[in-house]
Amino acid sequence: SVLDPAALAQEVRKRITQVDSNVTIGEMQTMDRHLNQSAARPRLAALLLGCFAALGLMLATVGLYGVMSFLVRWKVREIGIRLAIGAQPRDVMRMVLGQSVKVIFAGVVVGTGCALWLNRLMRGLLYGVSSADPLTFGLAIGFLVAVGLMASYLPARQASAVDPMTTLRAE
């Protein structure tokens, strides 16, 4: 049978008082409640860190999309000329995505360096995993590269759809 912790605590208090009425009994709580209270602060810190990480990822995605869109618009004349002299849209798309890969690679190098430098701040929040775990770093880098490529795909597609005649007439 399952015992009610509150009723059991009341019974324990009563028995202790019967044995020695001079003993003061402090707050009684279950082990589950004690563990939940002791883990509340690290859990909140991990939740906040996760929220800030998601916000940072969103800002990085929007920023990369904005930079790549700007670069495509800035090079629209060059892209139009390339298409007018025979470049295929897939070649233009490959060129724009190649530029994106360079930006993503630079971000990965700088971000990984900063993460390795700052990982000692994370040691207190991690249980059972090293703060410089290669698998975790690899997964994070792979995820960020995938997000960067997705953020670059739309500007690359827009670049490959530039009408060369409209671009040349505008000049």
C-alpha positions in Angstrom: 0.0 0.0 0.0 1.1 3.6 -0.7 1.5 5.8 2.3 0.7 9.5 2.3 3.9 11.4 3.1 2.0 14.1 5.1 0.2 11.5 7.2 3.5 9.6 7.7 5.3 12.8 8.8 2.5 13.6 11.3 2.8 10.0 12.7 6.6 10.3 13.0 6.3 13.7 14.9 3.8 12.1 17.3 6.0 9.2 18.0 9.1 11.3 18.5 7.2 13.6 20.9 6.0 10.5 22.9 9.6 9.3 23.3 11.1 12.8 24.2 8.9 15.9 24.4 12.0 18.2 24.5 13.1 17.3 21.0 12.2 20.0 18.4 11.3 18.7 15.0 12.0 20.9 12.0 10.4 20.8 8.6 9.9 17.4 7.2 9.9 16.8 3.5 10.1 13.9 1.1 13.3 13.1 -0.7 11.7 13.9 -4.1 10.8 17.4 -2.8 14.3 17.9 -1.4 15.9 16.8 -4.7 13.6 19.0 -6.7 14.4 22.0 -4.5 18.2 21.4 -4.6 18.1 21.1 -8.4 15.9 24.1 -9.0 18.7 26.7 -9.5 20.8 24.6 -11.9 17.6 23.7 -13.8 16.7 27.4 -14.1 20.2 28.3 -15.2 20.0 25.6 -17.9 16.6 26.8 -19.1 17.8 30.4 -19.3 20.9 29.3 -21.1 18.8 27.2 -23.6 16.5 30.2 -24.2 19.4 32.5 -24.9 21.1 29.9 -27.1 17.8 29.6 -29.2 17.6 33.4 -29.4 21.3 33.6 -30.5 20.7 30.9 -33.1 17.7 32.8 -34.4 19.6 36.1 -34.6 22.5 34.4 -36.3 20.2 32.9 -38.9 18.5 36.2 -39.6 21.8 37.9 -39.7 23.3 35.4 -42.2 20.2 35.7 -44.3 20.5 39.5 -44.3 24.2 39.5 -45.1 23.7 37.0 -48.0 20.7 38.9 -49.4 22.8 42.1 -49.2 25.7 40.5 -51.1 23.3 39.1 -53.8 21.7 42.6 -54.3 25.2 44.2 -54.3 26.4 41.8 -57.0 23.2 41.8 -59.0 25.0 43.5 -62.0 27.8 40.9 -61.9 25.3 38.1 -61.7 23.3 39.5 -64.6 26.4 39.8 -66.7 27.5 36.2 -65.8 24.0 34.9 -66.8 24.0 37.1 -70.0 27.3 35.6 -71.2 26.2 32.0 -70.6 26.5 31.1 -67.0 23.8 28.6 -65.9 21.6 29.5 -62.9 23.0 26.5 -61.0 26.5 28.0 -61.5 25.3 31.3 -60.0 23.6 29.4 -57.1 26.9 27.5 -56.5 28.9 30.8 -56.5 26.5 32.4 -53.9 26.4 29.3 -51.7 30.3 29.1 -52.0 30.5 32.6 -50.6 28.1 31.5 -47.8 30.2 28.6 -46.9 33.2 30.9 -46.5 31.2 33.1 -44.1 29.9 30.0 -42.2 33.4 28.6 -42.0 34.7 31.8 -40.5 31.9 31.8 -38.0 32.5 28.2 -37.0 36.2 28.8 -36.5 35.6 31.9 -34.4 32.6 30.4 -32.5 34.5 27.2 -31.7 37.5 29.1 -30.4 35.2 31.3 -28.2 33.3 28.2 -27.0 36.4 26.3 -26.1 37.7 29.4 -24.3 34.5 30.0 -22.4 33.7 26.3 -21.6 34.9 26.5 -18.1 31.8 28.6 -17.2 29.6 25.6 -18.3 31.3 23.0 -16.1 28.9 23.5 -13.2 25.8 23.0 -15.3 26.9 19.7 -17.0 26.4 16.3 -15.5 28.0 13.2 -17.0 29.4 15.2 -20.0 32.7 17.0 -20.4 32.4 20.7 -21.2 34.6 20.1 -24.2 32.9 16.9 -25.4 33.8 16.3 -29.0 30.5 14.7 -29.9 28.5 17.7 -28.5 30.8 20.2 -30.3 30.5 18.2 -33.5 26.7 18.1 -33.4 26.5 21.8 -32.5 28.8 22.7 -35.4 26.9 20.5 -37.8 23.6 22.0 -36.7 24.9 25.5 -37.1 26.3 24.8 -40.5 23.0 23.3 -41.6 21.1 26.4 -40.3 23.6 28.7 -42.1 23.2 26.8 -45.4 19.4 27.0 -45.1 19.6 30.7 -44.4 21.8 31.1 -47.5 19.6 29.0 -49.8 16.9 31.6 -50.5 19.4 34.4 -51.5 21.2 31.9 -53.7 18.0 30.9 -55.4 17.1 34.6 -55.8 20.5 35.2 -57.4 20.0 32.4 -59.9 16.7 33.8 -60.9 18.0 37.3 -61.9 16.9 38.3 -65.4 20.1 39.3 -67.2 18.3 41.6 -69.7 16.6 43.6 -67.0 19.9 43.9 -65.1 21.8 45.1 -68.2 19.1 47.6 -69.2 19.2 49.1 -65.7 22.9 49.9 -66.2 
